[in-house]
Amino acid sequence: MLQRRMSEPDGEPYVLDLSPLGWMPEVKRHEMDPGRIIAGARGAYEVAYCAIERRHPGLILDDRIRAVPRLTIVARG
C-alpha cells in the first residue's frame, strides 16, 4: 500500500509524502552534532508547514518562510 501511495499519490499531502528538499542538509541516523539535528528538525517543520498551508517550498529557500525554535530551560535538582 505504501509503495502504491508513493508512486500514485491521490489526495492531500501526508507525513509519509514529505521528505527533505534537495538543498537541505542531510541528517544521518546516528547524528550527534546538536546543530545539525536542530537544522534538520527546523527544515522538517518548514516543509510540513508548506505542505499543510499550501505554500510553495521555494519560499523556504528564499528565506521568506523560516521556523524559529523556541528554547526553554530545564533545570535539575
MDTraj code that builds the backbone (N, CA, C; nanometers):
import mdtraj as md
import numpy as np

residues = "MET LEU GLN ARG ARG MET SER GLU PRO ASP GLY GLU PRO TYR VAL LEU ASP LEU SER PRO LEU GLY TRP MET PRO GLU VAL LYS ARG HIS GLU MET ASP PRO GLY ARG ILE ILE ALA GLY ALA ARG GLY ALA TYR GLU VAL ALA TYR CYS ALA ILE GLU ARG ARG HIS PRO GLY LEU ILE LEU ASP ASP ARG ILE ARG ALA VAL PRO ARG LEU THR ILE VAL ALA ARG GLY".split()
xyz = np.array([
    [0.0823, -0.1180, 0.0000],
    [0.0000, 0.0000, 0.0000],
    [0.0873, 0.1253, 0.0000],
    [0.1940, 0.1243, 0.0819],
    [0.2823, 0.2403, 0.0876],
    [0.3477, 0.2660, -0.0480],
    [0.3955, 0.1603, -0.1128],
    [0.4579, 0.1758, -0.2442],
    [0.3597, 0.2350, -0.3452],
    [0.2357, 0.1877, -0.3448],
    [0.1343, 0.2402, -0.4362],
    [0.1068, 0.3878, -0.4086],
    [0.0938, 0.4232, -0.2807],
    [0.0661, 0.5637, -0.2460],
    [0.1812, 0.6549, -0.2846],
    [0.3044, 0.6040, -0.2753],
    [0.4201, 0.6860, -0.3116],
    [0.4278, 0.7056, -0.4634],
    [0.3920, 0.6036, -0.5396],
    [0.4025, 0.6136, -0.6853],
    [0.2781, 0.6746, -0.7493],
    [0.1646, 0.6670, -0.6815],
    [0.0392, 0.7204, -0.7344],
    [-0.0335, 0.8012, -0.6271],
    [0.0185, 0.9192, -0.5904],
    [-0.0491, 0.9974, -0.4857],
    [-0.1906, 1.0338, -0.5289],
    [-0.2837, 1.0282, -0.4337],
    [-0.4237, 1.0524, -0.4691],
    [-0.4957, 1.1390, -0.3666],
    [-0.4313, 1.2396, -0.3162],
    [-0.5024, 1.3235, -0.2209],
    [-0.4109, 1.4239, -0.1543],
    [-0.4551, 1.4696, -0.0412],
    [-0.3801, 1.5681, 0.0357],
    [-0.2426, 1.5136, 0.0718],
    [-0.1458, 1.6016, 0.0989],
    [-0.0155, 1.5509, 0.1435],
    [-0.0253, 1.4920, 0.2833],
    [0.0461, 1.3855, 0.3048],
    [0.0516, 1.3205, 0.4346],
    [0.1967, 1.3155, 0.4781],
    [0.2215, 1.2897, 0.6034],
    [0.3574, 1.2884, 0.6551],
    [0.4456, 1.1946, 0.5743],
    [0.3941, 1.0798, 0.5336],
    [0.4743, 0.9862, 0.4568],
    [0.5111, 1.0398, 0.3189],
    [0.4407, 1.1425, 0.2717],
    [0.4695, 1.2009, 0.1414],
    [0.5769, 1.3091, 0.1472],
    [0.6207, 1.3485, 0.2645],
    [0.7157, 1.4588, 0.2791],
    [0.8574, 1.4059, 0.2941],
    [0.9516, 1.4809, 0.2404],
    [1.0924, 1.4463, 0.2569],
    [1.1737, 1.5746, 0.2517],
    [1.2979, 1.5704, 0.3008],
    [1.3809, 1.6902, 0.2927],
    [1.4009, 1.7313, 0.1466],
    [1.4112, 1.8591, 0.1246],
    [1.4320, 1.9091, -0.0104],
    [1.5812, 1.9049, -0.0442],
    [1.6129, 1.9117, -0.1709],
    [1.7488, 1.8913, -0.2188],
    [1.8549, 1.9788, -0.1557],
    [1.8223, 2.1000, -0.1196],
    [1.9217, 2.1910, -0.0634],
    [1.9364, 2.1786, 0.0886],
    [1.8517, 2.0991, 0.1515],
    [1.8570, 2.0859, 0.2971],
    [1.9669, 1.9889, 0.3390],
    [2.0351, 2.0179, 0.4502],
    [2.1429, 1.9290, 0.4940],
    [2.0896, 1.7929, 0.5374],
    [2.1660, 1.6899, 0.5070],
    [2.1276, 1.5544, 0.5440],
    [2.1585, 1.5315, 0.6915],
    [2.0671, 1.4656, 0.7589],
    [2.0886, 1.4283, 0.8988],
    [2.0962, 1.2760, 0.9030],
    [2.2118, 1.2249, 0.9367],
    [2.2328, 1.0801, 0.9419],
    [2.1585, 1.0211, 1.0615],
    [2.1343, 0.8940, 1.0560],
    [2.0591, 0.8248, 1.1604],
    [2.1232, 0.8402, 1.2988],
    [2.2548, 0.8354, 1.3066],
    [2.3236, 0.8417, 1.4367],
    [2.3956, 0.9752, 1.4552],
    [2.3369, 1.0820, 1.4046],
    [2.3978, 1.2148, 1.4148],
    [2.4112, 1.2561, 1.5607],
    [2.5244, 1.3134, 1.5963],
    [2.5484, 1.3579, 1.7337],
    [2.5631, 1.5096, 1.7440],
    [2.5815, 1.5780, 1.6322],
    [2.6020, 1.7236, 1.6322],
    [2.4682, 1.7936, 1.6570],
    [2.4535, 1.8625, 1.7718],
    [2.3251, 1.9272, 1.8024],
    [2.2831, 2.0297, 1.6971],
    [2.3780, 2.1000, 1.6383],
    [2.3449, 2.1991, 1.5356],
    [2.2818, 2.1355, 1.4137],
    [2.3362, 2.0231, 1.3693],
    [2.2799, 1.9535, 1.2529],
    [2.1418, 1.8964, 1.2851],
    [2.1240, 1.8472, 1.4068],
    [1.9944, 1.7917, 1.4462],
    [1.8887, 1.9024, 1.4496],
    [1.9227, 2.0167, 1.5068],
    [1.8280, 2.1289, 1.5118],
    [1.7978, 2.1796, 1.3716],
    [1.9007, 2.1893, 1.2849],
    [1.8785, 2.2346, 1.1470],
    [1.7869, 2.1370, 1.0732],
    [1.8058, 2.0078, 1.0949],
    [1.7194, 1.9088, 1.0314],
    [1.5763, 1.9175, 1.0804],
    [1.5591, 1.9364, 1.2105],
    [1.4243, 1.9491, 1.2671],
    [1.3568, 2.0754, 1.2147],
    [1.4321, 2.1835, 1.2072],
    [1.3754, 2.3091, 1.1560],
    [1.3327, 2.2924, 1.0103],
    [1.4171, 2.2285, 0.9291],
    [1.3824, 2.2044, 0.7891],
    [1.2589, 2.1181, 0.7747],
    [1.2485, 2.0150, 0.8573],
    [1.1314, 1.9271, 0.8523],
    [1.0047, 2.0044, 0.8879],
    [1.0136, 2.0886, 0.9871],
    [0.8979, 2.1681, 1.0291],
    [0.8560, 2.2647, 0.9179],
    [0.9550, 2.3260, 0.8521],
    [0.9247, 2.4196, 0.7433],
    [0.8572, 2.3485, 0.6262],
    [0.9069, 2.2307, 0.5899],
    [0.8464, 2.1549, 0.4799],
    [0.7044, 2.1131, 0.5157],
    [0.6835, 2.0668, 0.6382],
    [0.5492, 2.0276, 0.6813],
    [0.4552, 2.1477, 0.6794],
    [0.5033, 2.2619, 0.7248],
    [0.4217, 2.3838, 0.7239],
    [0.3784, 2.4182, 0.5810],
    [0.4736, 2.4146, 0.4882],
    [0.4407, 2.4467, 0.3491],
    [0.3369, 2.3500, 0.2930],
    [0.3503, 2.2224, 0.3259],
    [0.2548, 2.1236, 0.2758],
    [0.1158, 2.1468, 0.3332],
    [0.1077, 2.1716, 0.4627],
    [-0.0223, 2.1891, 0.5285],
    [-0.0888, 2.3189, 0.4868],
    [-0.0100, 2.4253, 0.4768],
    [-0.0655, 2.5573, 0.4453],
    [-0.0697, 2.5867, 0.2959],
    [-0.0312, 2.4873, 0.2139],
    [-0.0317, 2.5023, 0.0682],
    [0.0541, 2.6200, 0.0222],
    [0.1720, 2.6299, 0.0799],
    [0.2685, 2.7337, 0.0420],
    [0.3783, 2.6685, -0.0405],
    [0.4344, 2.7407, -0.1333],
    [0.5403, 2.6861, -0.2189],
    [0.6678, 2.6696, -0.1364],
    [0.7322, 2.5513, -0.1405],
    [0.8527, 2.5296, -0.0602],
    [0.9712, 2.6149, -0.1029],
    [0.9653, 2.6739, -0.2206],
    [1.0706, 2.7661, -0.2614],
    [1.0799, 2.8876, -0.1703],
    [0.9720, 2.9156, -0.0979],
    [0.9746, 3.0265, -0.0023],
    [1.0731, 2.9991, 0.1109],
    [1.0977, 2.8724, 0.1397],
    [1.1971, 2.8371, 0.2416],
    [1.3354, 2.8739, 0.1907],
    [1.3639, 2.8360, 0.0667],
    [1.4948, 2.8639, 0.0066],
    [1.5201, 3.0135, -0.0038],
    [1.4143, 3.0907, -0.0294],
    [1.4263, 3.2366, -0.0402],
    [1.4263, 3.3065, 0.0951],
    [1.4249, 3.2302, 0.2048],
    [1.4185, 3.2848, 0.3411],
    [1.2935, 3.3681, 0.3655],
    [1.1848, 3.3360, 0.2966],
    [1.0586, 3.4058, 0.3201],
    [0.9713, 3.3293, 0.4174],
    [1.0061, 3.2032, 0.4426],
    [0.9430, 3.1225, 0.5476],
    [1.0562, 3.0635, 0.6288],
    [1.0488, 3.0802, 0.7601],
    [1.1559, 3.0316, 0.8461],
    [1.0970, 2.9842, 0.9777],
    [1.1334, 2.8647, 1.0190],
    [1.0924, 2.8148, 1.1500],
    [1.1946, 2.8629, 1.2527],
    [1.1443, 2.9139, 1.3632],
    [1.2304, 2.9619, 1.4706],
    [1.2037, 2.8761, 1.5931],
    [1.3037, 2.7981, 1.6359],
    [1.2808, 2.7119, 1.7524],
    [1.2620, 2.7933, 1.8799],
    [1.1728, 2.7468, 1.9652],
    [1.1547, 2.8070, 2.0968],
    [1.2432, 2.7346, 2.1947],
    [1.3193, 2.8079, 2.2681],
    [1.4094, 2.7486, 2.3662],
    [1.3455, 2.7540, 2.5032],
    [1.3760, 2.6545, 2.5818],
    [1.3255, 2.6505, 2.7183],
    [1.4360, 2.5986, 2.8104],
    [1.4266, 2.6291, 2.9353],
    [1.5266, 2.5884, 3.0330],
    [1.4725, 2.4669, 3.1120],
    [1.5553, 2.3680, 3.1246],
    [1.5225, 2.2526, 3.2086],
    [1.6313, 2.2456, 3.3144],
    [1.5929, 2.2610, 3.4396],
    [1.6889, 2.2586, 3.5496],
    [1.6636, 2.1354, 3.6340],
    [1.7697, 2.0703, 3.6699],
    [1.7587, 1.9515, 3.7566],
    [1.8044, 1.9869, 3.8972],
    [1.7359, 1.9275, 3.9927],
    [1.7790, 1.9427, 4.1321],
    [1.7372, 2.0628, 4.1968],
])
top = md.Topology()
chain = top.add_chain()
for i, resn in enumerate(residues, 1):
    res = top.add_residue(resn, chain, resSeq=i)
    for name in ("N", "CA", "C"):
        top.add_atom(name, md.element.get_by_symbol(name[0]), res)
traj = md.Trajectory(xyz[None], top)
